Amino acid sequence: MAQKSKGQRNKTRRKLKKHTRDKETVTTHFKEFDEDQNVTIKIDSSIHRGLPHPKFHGKTGRIKGKRGRSYIVEIKDLGKTKEVPVYPAHLNEA
């Protein structure tokens, strides 16, 4: 038997599913956030650039800075603070 793939999107069929009426707009790529602003990570599966790991989907964090076009989001995960680079299309204001 062949070994099962363990890619980043493993077991995310339901989590990353989009509704048929949800459309991607141009403004989703150009959202602006300030430092120390609270944001929620909501993965948009139609945009592959700057995609965070699916375990961070639905988590709320704070913008710490900017790296290129992505924002560095500080999240508490299992008692530790982690910094996750996320493209603005995957962020919403909390």
ChimeraX attribute file (.defattr): number of C-alpha atoms within 10 A of each C-alpha:
attribute: neighborCount
match mode: 1-to-1
recipient: residues
	/A:1	3
	/A:2	4
	/A:3	5
	/A:4	7
	/A:5	8
	/A:6	8
	/A:7	7
	/A:8	12
	/A:9	13
	/A:10	10
	/A:11	11
	/A:12	11
	/A:13	9
	/A:14	7
	/A:15	14
	/A:16	16
	/A:17	12
	/A:18	14
	/A:19	7
	/A:20	6
	/A:21	6
	/A:22	8
	/A:23	9
	/A:24	12
	/A:25	9
	/A:26	9
	/A:27	10
	/A:28	16
	/A:29	14
	/A:30	12
	/A:31	13
	/A:32	10
	/A:33	17
	/A:34	12
	/A:35	13
	/A:36	13
	/A:37	13
	/A:38	18
	/A:39	20
	/A:40	19
	/A:41	24
	/A:42	19
	/A:43	26
	/A:44	19
	/A:45	15
	/A:46	13
	/A:47	14
	/A:48	12
	/A:49	14
	/A:50	17
	/A:51	21
	/A:52	18
	/A:53	13
	/A:54	17
	/A:55	11
	/A:56	17
	/A:57	17
	/A:58	15
	/A:59	14
	/A:60	19
	/A:61	23
	/A:62	20
	/A:63	21
	/A:64	18
	/A:65	17
	/A:66	16
	/A:67	10
	/A:68	9
	/A:69	13
	/A:70	18
	/A:71	24
	/A:72	21
	/A:73	26
	/A:74	20
	/A:75	21
	/A:76	14
	/A:77	11
	/A:78	7
	/A:79	7
	/A:80	7
	/A:81	12
	/A:82	14
	/A:83	16
	/A:84	20
	/A:85	22
	/A:86	23
	/A:87	26
	/A:88	21
	/A:89	26
	/A:90	24
	/A:91	24
	/A:92	17
	/A:93	10
	/A:94	12
